[in-house]
Every structure is written in C-alpha cells, then in structure tokens.
Amino acid sequence: MAATTPAPLTARALLLDMDGTLVNSDAVVERCWRRWADRQGLDGDAVLKVVHGRQGYATMAVLLPDRPMAENHADNRVMLAEETADLDGVVPVPGAPAFLAAIADLPHALVTSADEGLAQARMGAAALPMPTTRVTAESVGASKPDPEGFLKGAAELGFDPADCVVFEDSEAGIQAGRAAGMRIVGVGPRATAFAPDLHVPDLTHLRVTPAPDGSITLTVLA
C-alpha cells in the first residue's frame, strides 16, 4: 500500500536550528568530540550519540555527571575555539540555500546551541545567509533540551509559541521545541526516531508557501 502524504503544517513564524538542519557539520563535530573523548578516556562512539543539539558544557555534564560544572564550561570554551577554527567539510544541508531564499522575507530566526562566532563561521563556510534574528549560546541561560532558546526566538519575532514551527534534527532540539509548545519539522535521519510533526530527509523535500494573511504553509514533497 502506498504511503500517505502527511498533512501540511501552517505557521506564522519559523525557528531554525543550524547544525544538522541548515548546515552539515558532522565531520567537524566528530573530529572535535572524538579528541575530547580520548582526553577523558571515554568511548568516542558513545559520546557521539549524545552530543547533537546541546551546548558543549551540557553534553559534558551528561557524560561526566560528577565533574564540577566549572570544568565543563572551561572545556566548552576550548571546544568552541576548536570547532570555530575547523571548517573542513562544513557544507549546506541539501536544499538549504533555496529554503532560506524562500523564507527571506518571512518571519524566521536562527536558534542554535552554537555561540555567535561558531554560527557565523559555519553559516559562512556553507555560504548561507545569516538570519537577522538569532538566538545563540550567549543569549540563553540553559541549553536545549530546555525550551528557553525557542521561546526567546518566538518572543523576539513577536509571535506566540503556538504560531511557530521549529526545524530540528536532534533529540535535544526536538524536546526543546515540544517543551516550548511548538510543532516540529524534523530534518535528516537523526530526527526520524523522535516523531516530529513532519519529517523530511533534507530541505529539498519541503515546499514553503506564504499566504496574503501572513500564514506559511509547509508541505512535504514526495
């Protein structure tokens, strides 16, 4: 029996994760976190299962729960510097350039666990335009899966959470969007396990249709 096409989502504002959603930075993430895992005597494969979506210090707290948080923050500063300097293999997620062009005049914000420097570096390396409204690591007191970043993004755009749709690839990000009371478009293979409202393999499979009343319809393409 043929699979049914999921019903479109309608929103008034879009909140976009960066890594894994707009930018494929997996190669850098793997290199940097495997080095960190080696320094800590941890299994690299196990570490990579939990790094996506969170700020670095929050990942470290999950992996080393007994370590003082001050050490996690210090290590996170080192990690951010390493990741910002390493752009080898950073590329756009397929369809990201056309997607960002399609929403350029629509309400949208970047909500990322990267800091401003890392976000600028990766979006630049992928040749993607940086959204004017963005919530980066410096802007929040809590990392995803806390909803603070998405709630702040919605507030800065001037929309209620219920009117926003989140684009995410990771478990932590999807949990954050749900906790914010928002609907989710899952992008890429990591998102499939967490039951987003819509799922696309990449952004080539999504059509964005704005309406005169300000609504935005998101439709999955076969």
N, C-alpha and C positions, 0 to 999 in steps of 0.2 A: 504494500500500500504506500502511496506517495506521502512524503512528509508534508504536514500542513505549514503554510507560511505564517509566522507569528504576527499578531496584530500590531500595527504601528503604535508608537508612543507619541504623545503630544506634550510639549513642554513650552515654557516661556523663556527659559534660560538653560544654558549648558555649562556644566562644570567638568573640566577635563584634567584627568591625571596626565603625567608626562611619560615616565619610563614604562615601556610595555604597552602604552596606549597611543601615544603620538610618536615616540622615539624608541627604537630598538637599541638599548644599551646593554643587553645581556652579556656581551663579550667582556665589557669593562667590569661590570658587576661581578662576574665570575672570577676574573683575574684578581681584582682587589680583595674580594672576600675570601678567596682561597688562600691568599697570602696571610690575611688576618687569622684565618682558621689554623694555619700552620703555626703561627706565632703563639696561639693559645693552646695548641695540642688538641684541636677539635677536628672532627671528620668534615672535610670540605663539602661532600655531598649533602650531609645532614644540615650544615649551615645554610647552603643554598636553598633548602626547602623553606626557610623562614625569613629570608632577607627581603623579599619583594614587598613593596608597599610602605614599609615602616621607615622612619628615620633611623640612622645607624645606631644611635645610642639605645633606642628602643629594641632593636634587634639584639644588640649585645646583652641587654638586660634579660631578654628571653633565654639566650644561650648560656649566660653566666649569671644566674639569679643571685648568687651570693657575693658577687663583686660589687664594691662601692660604686654608686652611680657617678661619682666624680671621675672615676677611671673610664667609665663608658663615654662620658662627654669628652674627655681628653682624647680617647681613641677615635671618637667620631670626628673630631677636628682633623686628625691625621688622615682618616679615611676620606673625608670630603676633599682635602687637598690632593690626595692621590687620584681620586675619581675625576676631579676637575682637570687635572693635567693629562689624563689618559683618555683620549677621544678616538683611539684606533678602533674602527668597527662600528662607531655610532652612526646609525642610518635612520631615516624615517620609516615608521611602520607603513606598509603599502597602503596607499590611498590618503595618507595624512596631508600631503600638500593640497590636494583637491578638496578635502574635507575642510581644512582651515580656510581655504579660499571661499568655500560655500557659506561659512558662518562668519566671515569677516565683519559683516555689518549687523550681525545678530548678537544678542546679549550672551556673552560667554566669558569664562575665567579659567585660568590655569590654577589647579590646586595640587601641589606636588610636595612630596617629602624631601625633595632636594632644596638646598639653600639657593639664594639668588644667583650666586656665582656659578654653581653647577648647572642650574636651569638655563642660564644664558649660554654657557659653554655647549651643552648638549643640543639645545634648540638651534644654536648657530651651526654646530657641526652637521646637523641633519638638514640645514638650510630651510628651517621652518620659521615662520613669523612668530614673534613672542606676543602673546595676548597682552593687551594693555592692563587688564585687571588680572592680578595673580596673587595667590596665597602661597608663600614659600615657607621653608622651615623656620625662618626668623619671625614669621608672622603669628605663630601659634605657640601655645604652651604645652600642648600634648600632641603626640604623633598619632597618625592612623594606627589602629582602628578607631581611635577617638573621633567623633564627628566634628570637632571644632573647626578644622580647616574648611570643610564643605559648608558648614553653617556660616562661617565668616565670608566665604565666597558668595553665597546667596545674598547675604546682607549687603555686601559691597556693590553687588549688581542691582539691589533693590527689589528682590523677589522673595516670596515665601518659599520655604523648602519644598512644599508640595508641588510647586510650579517648576522645579528644577529636575533635570536628568543628569546623572553622573556617568561619566565614561571612565571605566576602570578595567584593570587586568588582573589584580591581585586579590587574595582573600582579605587582607587587612583593609584594602581600599574599598572593596565591596561592603565589608562590615561597617566601615565608616559611613558610606553613603546611606546604607539602610538605617543606621542609628540616627542619621540626620533627617530621616523621614522622606528620603528621595528615592526615585526609581533609578534603575541601573541598566546601562548598556555595557555588557561585558565584551571586551576586545581581546582576541587571541586565545590560545589554548589554556592558559592558566585559569581563565575566568569560567570555563565550562563547568567546573566542579561546584560552583557556588551559586548556581541557579539565578543568574541575573534576569531581569525582566525581558531583555532582548540580548542575543549573543550574535557577534559577527566574528569570522576568522580574522579579518582585518578591516580597515576602513574603506576598502574598495567595495565592500558588500553592504554599504549603508547609503541611503538617499536622504538628503535633508531638503525639506520643502517648507519654506516660510509662507505664512498667510497674511493677508492685509490686517487682520485683527491682532497681529503680533505673536500668534502661536507658531510653533515649529513642529512639524511632523517628521518623525524619524522612522524610516521604513527599511526593513531588511530586504536586500536583493538576493535572489536565488543564485 
